[in-house]
Amino acid sequence: MAGSNGDDRSSHAGPNNGAAAGAQEAPATFDEIRQLLGDLPGPDLESRSAATTRQQQLTKPRGSLGRLEELAEWLAAWQGAHPPRMDRPRVAVFAGNHGVAARGVSAYPPEVTQQMVQNFIDGGAAINQLCANCDADLRVYELALEEPTADFSQAPAMSEDECARAMAYGMLAVEEGFDVMALGEMGIANTTSGAALCCALFGGTASDWIGPGTGIDRSGLGRKAEVVDQAMQYHQGHLDDPLEVLRRVGGLELAAIVGAILACRLARTPVLLDGFTCTAAAAVLYKLDPHLLDHCVVAHVSAEPGHRRLLQEIGKRALVDLDMRLGEASGAAVAIPLLQAAVSCHAGMATFDEAGVSTPD
């Protein structure tokens, strides 16, 4: 189902009932996902070369626009077109509930996930204002909010069927015709899931990855660390496969983000990743193959302490550092105007020849 949230460029996709659908269909499997990985397009080298050549002809010292120049070339390479475009940005927020929330790892109760989805629909959240600011199309996708995942400290969060179906749902959220996809999430306790994903994928202890999330106090941080450490012990011996890590300690909304990233690659749509939890979901693909995130840029470095460490692990440098930790794709939406600025300069500036400006010796 779809409904307006007060902006005619925003809409809401209703619940994905995952396991319920599986009762009438053949179970989804990770093998189907893996089959996609061998046939994903790479960058369009001709478009990137054209962008690089134009950068050298524009009326400025070479490299003087810094990362704006890199962004224009990156957009051209992954849109497969020159000049690159930024007329139609889309923001997708995936919402899911986590059974581990019952362990007291968040300052907010689980029902806030559904309440915030309604706030998105009504146009009252930060992400609504940020999308309006950059004229971005907003879509909100909820994944079986009435059926939270299992407490991953005591059982796998999802079955393979549930996880694979959530990934497929995320893939279906990607439509052609958008210039960039900014991805984010909403789900009480999902920073705990993000920390568990990082711990399982990159090692260390829970204390290396956890943070305050929604603002928990010191005792809450202790519970959060205990839960993640318990999860690592419970799932020990089953964490060699990144997709298995995702199903065991991830969440439905995080699986959907993984699927959306893959679908964006197929659709030649560059991706802006939001903060810690969104990047943790993307890291599942990095562990499968580091090049699977080449079409992705991390929008901001979160105030969650584990995010900086995660960025080092995956070799990414965020565009901005604003001490944000809200989630809901807010940091990704903040970065959209940077991409718009990069494209405006790249396409609109005069060349030295056009402006009659002498080139350097």
C-alpha positions as CSV (number, residue, x, y, z in Angstrom):
1,M,0.0,0.0,0.0
2,A,1.1,3.6,-0.4
3,G,0.2,6.8,1.3
4,S,1.2,10.4,1.2
5,N,3.2,11.9,4.0
6,G,2.4,15.5,3.1
7,D,4.8,15.8,0.2
8,D,3.8,14.7,-3.3
9,R,7.3,13.4,-3.9
10,S,7.1,11.2,-0.8
11,S,5.3,7.9,-0.2
12,H,5.1,4.9,2.1
13,A,5.3,1.3,1.2
14,G,3.4,-1.0,3.4
15,P,4.6,-4.0,5.4
16,N,6.5,-6.9,3.9
17,N,5.2,-10.0,5.5
18,G,8.3,-12.0,4.7
19,A,7.8,-15.4,6.3
20,A,4.0,-15.3,5.7
21,A,4.6,-15.0,2.0
22,G,6.9,-18.0,2.2
23,A,4.0,-20.3,3.2
24,Q,2.7,-20.1,-0.4
25,E,6.0,-19.8,-2.3
26,A,9.2,-21.7,-2.5
27,P,11.7,-20.6,0.2
28,A,14.1,-17.9,-0.9
29,T,17.8,-18.8,-0.6
30,F,21.2,-17.1,-0.5
31,D,22.2,-19.0,-3.6
32,E,19.9,-16.8,-5.6
33,I,21.6,-13.7,-4.2
34,R,25.1,-15.2,-4.9
35,Q,24.1,-15.8,-8.5
36,L,23.7,-12.0,-8.9
37,L,27.2,-11.2,-7.6
38,G,29.0,-12.6,-10.6
39,D,27.2,-10.5,-13.2
40,L,27.2,-7.0,-11.7
41,P,28.3,-4.0,-14.0
42,G,31.5,-2.1,-13.3
43,P,32.1,1.6,-13.7
44,D,31.7,3.1,-17.1
45,L,35.3,4.0,-17.9
46,E,34.5,6.1,-20.9
47,S,32.1,8.3,-19.0
48,R,34.6,8.7,-16.1
49,S,37.4,9.5,-18.6
50,A,35.2,12.2,-20.2
51,A,34.5,13.7,-16.8
52,T,38.2,13.7,-15.9
53,T,39.1,15.4,-19.2
54,R,36.5,18.1,-18.7
55,Q,37.7,18.7,-15.1
56,Q,41.1,19.6,-16.5
57,Q,39.6,22.1,-18.9
58,L,37.5,24.1,-16.5
59,T,38.5,27.6,-15.3
60,K,40.2,26.6,-12.1
61,P,43.5,25.2,-11.0
62,R,43.5,21.4,-11.4
63,G,42.1,19.7,-8.3
64,S,41.1,23.0,-6.7
65,L,37.5,21.8,-6.1
66,G,38.9,18.8,-4.1
67,R,36.3,16.1,-3.5
68,L,33.7,17.9,-5.6
69,E,35.8,16.9,-8.6
70,E,36.1,13.3,-7.4
71,L,32.3,13.2,-6.9
72,A,31.5,14.4,-10.4
73,E,33.8,11.7,-11.9
74,W,32.3,9.1,-9.6
75,L,28.8,10.0,-10.5
76,A,29.6,9.9,-14.3
77,A,31.3,6.5,-13.9
78,W,28.4,4.9,-12.0
79,Q,25.5,6.6,-13.8
80,G,27.2,5.5,-17.1
81,A,26.7,9.0,-18.6
82,H,28.5,12.2,-19.1
83,P,27.8,14.8,-18.0
84,P,26.5,13.3,-14.7
85,R,23.0,14.4,-13.4
86,M,21.6,15.2,-10.1
87,D,18.1,16.3,-11.0
88,R,16.3,13.3,-9.4
89,P,17.7,12.1,-6.1
90,R,15.8,9.5,-4.1
91,V,16.0,8.7,-0.4
92,A,14.8,5.3,0.8
93,V,14.3,4.5,4.5
94,F,13.8,0.9,5.6
95,A,12.1,0.2,8.9
96,G,12.2,-3.0,10.9
97,N,11.9,-4.2,14.5
98,H,14.4,-6.2,16.5
99,G,13.7,-8.8,19.1
100,V,16.9,-7.8,20.9
101,A,15.2,-4.6,21.9
102,A,13.6,-6.5,24.8
103,R,17.0,-6.7,26.4
104,G,17.0,-3.0,27.3
105,V,19.6,-1.9,24.8
106,S,17.8,1.2,23.7
107,A,16.5,4.3,25.4
108,Y,13.2,4.0,23.5
109,P,10.6,1.2,23.4
110,P,10.1,-0.9,20.3
111,E,6.8,0.7,19.4
112,V,8.7,3.9,18.5
113,T,9.7,2.3,15.2
114,Q,6.0,2.2,14.1
115,Q,5.4,5.7,15.6
116,M,8.3,7.2,13.7
117,V,7.2,5.5,10.4
118,Q,3.9,7.4,10.9
119,N,5.8,10.5,11.6
120,F,7.6,10.1,8.3
121,I,4.3,9.6,6.6
122,D,2.9,12.7,8.2
123,G,5.9,14.8,7.2
124,G,7.1,15.6,10.7
125,A,10.6,14.0,10.9
126,A,14.0,15.4,10.2
127,I,14.3,13.4,7.0
128,N,11.2,15.0,5.6
129,Q,12.7,18.5,6.0
130,L,16.0,17.4,4.6
131,C,14.4,15.9,1.6
132,A,12.4,19.0,1.0
133,N,15.6,21.0,1.3
134,C,17.3,19.2,-1.7
135,D,14.1,18.3,-3.6
136,A,14.6,14.6,-3.0
137,D,12.0,12.0,-3.5
138,L,11.4,10.1,-0.2
139,R,10.2,6.5,0.1
140,V,9.6,4.7,3.4
141,Y,9.5,0.9,3.5
142,E,8.4,-1.0,6.5
143,L,9.2,-4.6,7.0
144,A,6.8,-6.6,9.1
145,L,7.0,-4.3,12.1
146,E,4.5,-6.4,14.0
147,E,6.9,-9.4,13.7
148,P,10.3,-8.4,15.1
149,T,13.3,-10.6,14.5
150,A,14.4,-13.0,17.1
151,D,16.7,-11.9,19.9
152,F,20.0,-12.7,18.2
153,S,21.8,-13.2,21.5
154,Q,19.8,-16.4,21.9
155,A,18.9,-17.5,18.4
156,P,19.4,-16.5,14.7
157,A,17.6,-13.2,14.1
158,M,16.1,-14.6,10.8
159,S,15.8,-17.7,8.8
160,E,17.5,-17.8,5.5
161,D,14.1,-17.5,3.8
162,E,13.2,-14.4,5.8
163,C,16.6,-12.8,5.3
164,A,16.7,-13.5,1.5
165,R,13.1,-12.2,1.1
166,A,14.0,-9.0,2.9
167,M,16.9,-8.6,0.6
168,A,14.6,-9.1,-2.4
169,Y,12.2,-6.6,-1.0
170,G,15.0,-4.0,-0.8
171,M,15.9,-4.8,-4.4
172,L,12.3,-4.1,-5.5
173,A,12.5,-0.6,-3.9
174,V,15.0,0.4,-6.6
175,E,13.6,2.0,-9.7
176,E,15.4,3.2,-12.8
177,G,15.5,6.9,-13.5
178,F,17.0,8.2,-10.3
179,D,20.4,9.9,-10.2
180,V,21.4,8.7,-6.8
181,M,19.9,6.6,-4.0
182,A,20.4,7.7,-0.4
183,L,19.8,4.8,1.9
184,G,19.0,4.8,5.6
185,E,17.1,2.9,8.3
186,M,14.7,3.1,11.2
187,G,14.5,0.5,13.9
188,I,14.8,0.6,17.7
189,A,17.9,-1.4,18.8
190,N,19.4,-1.5,15.3
191,T,22.6,0.1,16.4
192,T,23.0,-3.1,18.6
193,S,22.5,-5.1,15.4
194,G,25.0,-2.9,13.6
195,A,27.6,-3.4,16.3
196,A,27.0,-7.2,16.2
197,L,27.5,-7.2,12.5
198,C,30.7,-5.3,12.7
199,C,32.0,-7.5,15.5
200,A,31.2,-10.7,13.6
201,L,32.6,-9.4,10.3
202,F,35.8,-7.6,11.5
203,G,36.5,-9.0,14.9
204,G,37.2,-7.3,18.2
205,T,35.0,-7.2,21.2
206,A,31.6,-5.6,21.7
207,S,33.2,-2.6,23.4
208,D,35.0,-1.9,20.2
209,W,31.8,-1.4,18.3
210,I,28.9,-0.3,20.6
211,G,27.8,3.3,21.2
212,P,25.0,5.2,22.9
213,G,22.6,4.8,19.9
214,T,19.4,6.6,21.0
215,G,21.1,7.9,24.1
216,I,21.4,5.1,26.6
217,D,23.2,5.7,29.8
218,R,26.3,3.8,31.2
219,S,24.3,0.9,32.5
220,G,22.5,0.6,29.1
221,L,25.9,0.5,27.4
222,G,26.9,-2.3,29.7
223,R,23.8,-4.3,28.7
224,K,24.4,-3.6,25.0
225,A,28.0,-4.9,25.3
226,E,26.8,-8.0,27.2
227,V,24.2,-8.7,24.5
228,V,26.7,-8.4,21.6
229,D,29.3,-10.5,23.4
230,Q,26.6,-13.2,24.1
231,A,25.6,-13.1,20.5
232,M,29.2,-13.7,19.4
233,Q,29.5,-16.6,21.7
234,Y,26.2,-18.1,20.7
235,H,26.9,-17.9,17.0
236,Q,30.6,-18.9,17.2
237,G,31.6,-21.2,14.4
238,H,28.8,-19.9,12.1
239,L,30.2,-16.5,11.1
240,D,32.5,-17.3,8.2
241,D,29.9,-16.4,5.5
242,P,28.9,-12.7,5.5
243,L,25.3,-13.6,4.4
244,E,25.0,-16.0,7.3
245,V,26.3,-13.2,9.6
246,L,23.5,-11.0,8.2
247,R,20.8,-13.5,8.9
248,R,22.1,-14.4,12.4
249,V,22.7,-10.9,13.9
250,G,21.2,-8.5,11.4
251,G,17.6,-7.3,10.9
252,L,15.0,-7.2,8.2
253,E,15.6,-3.5,7.4
254,L,19.4,-4.1,7.2
255,A,18.9,-7.0,4.8
256,A,16.7,-4.8,2.7
257,I,19.5,-2.2,2.5
258,V,21.9,-4.9,1.3
259,G,19.4,-5.8,-1.4
260,A,18.9,-2.2,-2.4
261,I,22.7,-1.7,-2.8
262,L,22.8,-4.7,-5.1
263,A,19.9,-3.5,-7.1
264,C,21.4,0.0,-7.4
265,R,24.5,-1.6,-8.9
266,L,22.4,-3.4,-11.5
267,A,20.5,-0.2,-12.3
268,R,23.6,1.9,-12.5
269,T,22.5,4.1,-9.7
270,P,25.2,5.5,-7.3
271,V,24.5,5.1,-3.6
272,L,24.9,7.4,-0.6
273,L,25.1,5.4,2.6
274,D,23.9,6.9,5.8
275,G,25.6,6.4,9.2
276,F,26.9,3.5,11.4
277,T,24.0,1.0,11.1
278,C,23.5,1.6,7.3
279,T,27.3,1.2,6.7
280,A,27.3,-1.9,8.9
281,A,24.7,-3.5,6.6
282,A,26.7,-2.5,3.5
283,A,29.8,-4.0,5.1
284,V,28.2,-7.5,4.5
285,L,28.8,-6.9,0.8
286,Y,32.3,-5.6,1.4
287,K,33.2,-8.8,3.1
288,L,31.9,-10.8,0.1
289,D,33.9,-8.6,-2.3
290,P,35.3,-5.2,-1.6
291,H,34.4,-4.0,-5.1
292,L,30.7,-4.5,-4.3
293,L,30.8,-1.0,-2.6
294,D,32.6,0.8,-5.4
295,H,29.4,2.5,-6.4
296,C,28.8,3.7,-2.8
297,V,29.9,6.8,-1.0
298,V,29.5,7.2,2.8
299,A,27.7,10.4,3.4
300,H,28.7,11.2,6.9
301,V,30.7,9.8,9.8
302,S,28.4,9.2,12.7
303,A,28.9,10.2,16.3
304,E,28.6,6.4,17.0
305,P,32.2,5.6,17.9
306,G,32.2,2.4,16.0
307,H,31.6,4.2,12.7
308,R,35.1,5.6,12.3
309,R,36.6,2.2,12.9
310,L,34.2,0.7,10.4
311,L,35.1,3.2,7.8
312,Q,38.8,2.3,8.2
313,E,37.9,-1.3,7.8
314,I,36.1,-0.8,4.5
315,G,38.4,1.9,3.2
316,K,35.9,4.7,2.9
317,R,36.1,8.4,3.8
318,A,32.9,10.1,4.7
319,L,31.9,13.3,3.0
320,V,31.0,15.3,6.2
321,D,31.4,15.0,9.9
322,L,28.6,16.8,11.8
323,D,28.3,14.6,15.0
324,M,25.0,13.3,13.7
325,R,23.6,10.0,15.0
326,L,19.9,10.1,14.1
327,G,19.7,7.5,11.4
328,E,16.6,7.6,9.1
329,A,19.0,8.6,6.1
330,S,19.4,12.0,7.6
331,G,23.1,12.2,7.1
332,A,22.8,10.9,3.5
333,A,20.2,13.5,2.7
334,V,22.5,16.2,4.1
335,A,25.1,15.1,1.6
336,I,22.8,15.2,-1.5
337,P,23.4,19.0,-2.0
338,L,27.2,18.3,-2.1
339,L,26.6,16.0,-5.1
340,Q,24.4,18.6,-6.7
341,A,27.1,21.2,-6.2
342,A,29.6,18.9,-7.8
343,V,27.5,18.4,-10.8
344,S,26.6,22.1,-11.1
345,C,30.2,23.1,-11.2
346,H,31.2,20.2,-13.5
347,A,28.5,20.9,-16.1
348,G,28.1,24.7,-15.7
349,M,31.6,26.1,-15.5
350,A,33.2,27.5,-18.6
351,T,36.3,25.9,-20.0
352,F,39.5,28.0,-20.4
353,D,38.8,28.2,-24.2
354,E,35.2,29.3,-23.7
355,A,36.1,32.0,-21.2
356,G,39.2,33.2,-22.9
357,V,41.2,32.6,-19.8
358,S,44.9,31.8,-20.2
359,T,46.0,28.3,-19.1
360,P,48.9,27.8,-16.7
361,D,52.3,27.3,-18.2
